[in-house]
């Protein structure tokens, strides 16, 4: 088999071992087997032959209480909901700015780690998000991370549009979660690092079709929808064929007999992956893993065993993200 450069386009990091242990819940895992801090991630990359990793700054699981409460506000009268969301924003925004600043500092210390800074309406609406995009771009952010499900907003809400316009102007790609939330889409190992909760009543904020309006309004904005193998992959194909600025990452992999979907939604089976890749276009698929929640090696092997050409595999595991991030 040919040797390929490997770039992981979708990982997460923690600031300390304690924060990592509370973020990714692996009962019984030893400290020496955790690789979620920058220093340990570099060690892991050197061992596994990964040249770069793009990491998404998100609020750790242990700090998301206010966001859980926000998800419950939908039934409130408009004025009461807005007041409650404002209070939640006052709690969330400082943590988000803190983790974004840390991410940009990590990127300066470790050039192999490429920071994506997180934004959401909690930062102060449209104006606050634009300021955050500008600031983090000036500090070295390579892209912007969005998580509509975690922060309970629709990506086609026009409050987001000024931030999209700024990203387009600066040439910053967006990478957005587009899987079912709060459950993961594939059971890849046991025990799961994600706490499994029921889907009943959950709002699918990140559903791929919710990106159509933004993709059309900002045709030069690169939008990377994470978790191609997740629910609604048929929607993803339709979007890709209509909007050439929509890309996808492979994080969390694809369903196989030993990797079964948690979600009742239809997941993409490994046997169908080459056909779907070709429908989307090989130049718009980025290899990603969700490390350290999920190990890169099994997901890399899944890509490399597909009946694709070596040229196509190299595009997926490194070439496309190098082009998108101008590496």
LINCOR-V148419 format. One record per residue. N is the residue number from 1. SS is DSSP state (alpha for helix, beta for strand, coil for the rest). NEAR is the number of other C-alpha atoms within 8 Angstrom. Layout:
n: <N/N>
ss: <SS/SS>
near: <NEAR/NEAR>
This chain:
n: <1/2/3/4/5/6/7/8/9/10/11/12/13/14/15/16/17/18/19/20/21/22/23/24/25/26/27/28/29/30/31/32/33/34/35/36/37/38/39/40/41/42/43/44/45/46/47/48/49/50/51/52/53/54/55/56/57/58/59/60/61/62/63/64/65/66/67/68/69/70/71/72/73/74/75/76/77/78/79/80/81/82/83/84/85/86/87/88/89/90/91/92/93/94/95/96/97/98/99/100/101/102/103/104/105/106/107/108/109/110/111/112/113/114/115/116/117/118/119/120/121/122/123/124/125/126/127/128/129/130/131/132/133/134/135/136/137/138/139/140/141/142/143/144/145/146/147/148/149/150/151/152/153/154/155/156/157/158/159/160/161/162/163/164/165/166/167/168/169/170/171/172/173/174/175/176/177/178/179/180/181/182/183/184/185/186/187/188/189/190/191/192/193/194/195/196/197/198/199/200/201/202/203/204/205/206/207/208/209/210/211/212/213/214/215/216/217/218/219/220/221/222/223/224/225/226/227/228/229/230/231/232/233/234/235/236/237/238/239/240/241/242/243/244/245/246/247/248/249/250/251/252/253/254/255/256/257/258/259/260/261/262/263/264/265/266/267/268/269/270/271/272/273/274/275/276/277/278/279/280/281/282/283/284/285/286/287/288/289/290/291/292/293/294/295/296/297/298/299/300/301/302/303/304/305/306/307/308/309/310/311/312/313/314/315/316/317/318/319/320/321/322/323/324/325/326/327>
ss: <coil/coil/coil/coil/coil/coil/beta/beta/beta/beta/beta/coil/coil/beta/coil/coil/alpha/alpha/alpha/alpha/alpha/alpha/alpha/coil/coil/coil/coil/coil/coil/coil/alpha/alpha/alpha/coil/coil/coil/beta/alpha/alpha/alpha/alpha/alpha/alpha/alpha/alpha/alpha/alpha/alpha/coil/coil/coil/beta/beta/beta/beta/beta/coil/coil/coil/coil/alpha/alpha/alpha/coil/alpha/alpha/alpha/alpha/alpha/alpha/coil/coil/alpha/alpha/alpha/coil/coil/alpha/alpha/alpha/alpha/alpha/alpha/alpha/alpha/alpha/alpha/alpha/alpha/alpha/alpha/alpha/alpha/alpha/alpha/alpha/alpha/alpha/alpha/alpha/alpha/alpha/alpha/alpha/alpha/alpha/alpha/alpha/alpha/coil/coil/coil/beta/beta/beta/beta/beta/beta/coil/coil/alpha/alpha/alpha/coil/alpha/alpha/alpha/alpha/alpha/alpha/alpha/alpha/alpha/alpha/alpha/alpha/alpha/alpha/coil/coil/coil/coil/beta/beta/beta/beta/coil/alpha/alpha/alpha/alpha/coil/coil/coil/coil/coil/coil/alpha/alpha/alpha/alpha/alpha/alpha/alpha/alpha/alpha/alpha/alpha/alpha/alpha/coil/coil/beta/beta/beta/beta/coil/coil/coil/coil/coil/coil/coil/coil/coil/coil/beta/coil/coil/coil/coil/coil/coil/coil/coil/coil/coil/coil/coil/coil/coil/coil/coil/coil/coil/coil/coil/alpha/alpha/alpha/alpha/alpha/alpha/alpha/alpha/alpha/alpha/coil/coil/coil/coil/coil/beta/beta/beta/coil/coil/coil/coil/coil/coil/coil/alpha/alpha/alpha/alpha/alpha/alpha/alpha/alpha/alpha/alpha/coil/coil/coil/beta/beta/beta/beta/coil/coil/coil/coil/coil/beta/beta/coil/coil/beta/beta/coil/coil/coil/coil/coil/coil/coil/coil/beta/alpha/alpha/alpha/alpha/alpha/alpha/alpha/alpha/alpha/alpha/alpha/coil/alpha/alpha/alpha/beta/beta/coil/coil/coil/coil/beta/coil/coil/coil/coil/alpha/alpha/alpha/alpha/alpha/alpha/alpha/alpha/alpha/coil/coil/coil/coil/coil/alpha/alpha/alpha/alpha/alpha/alpha/alpha/alpha/alpha/alpha/alpha/alpha/alpha/alpha/alpha/alpha/coil/coil>
near: <2/4/4/6/10/10/14/14/13/15/14/12/12/12/8/7/11/6/10/13/9/9/10/10/10/9/5/4/7/6/6/5/6/10/11/13/12/13/6/10/10/9/9/9/11/9/7/6/8/12/10/11/13/13/13/13/14/8/9/9/7/7/7/9/7/10/12/9/8/12/9/7/9/6/5/7/6/6/6/8/11/8/8/10/10/9/8/12/12/9/9/12/11/8/9/13/9/8/11/12/9/8/12/14/9/11/14/8/6/8/7/9/12/12/16/14/15/12/13/10/13/13/13/10/10/12/8/10/15/11/8/11/14/9/8/13/12/7/8/10/14/11/13/15/13/11/11/14/14/9/10/10/9/9/11/11/8/6/8/12/11/11/11/11/10/11/14/13/7/7/7/14/15/13/12/13/12/13/12/14/10/10/13/12/14/15/11/10/6/5/6/10/8/9/7/7/6/5/9/4/4/7/5/8/11/15/11/12/8/11/10/11/8/11/13/8/6/10/10/6/15/13/12/12/14/13/14/13/15/15/12/11/12/6/9/11/11/8/12/12/9/6/11/8/11/13/13/12/15/15/14/14/12/14/14/8/5/6/11/10/11/9/12/5/6/10/14/13/10/9/5/8/11/10/7/9/10/8/8/11/8/10/7/10/15/15/15/14/16/13/11/12/8/9/10/10/6/7/12/9/8/10/8/7/6/8/5/7/6/7/6/9/11/11/13/14/15/14/9/13/13/9/8/9/10/6/5>
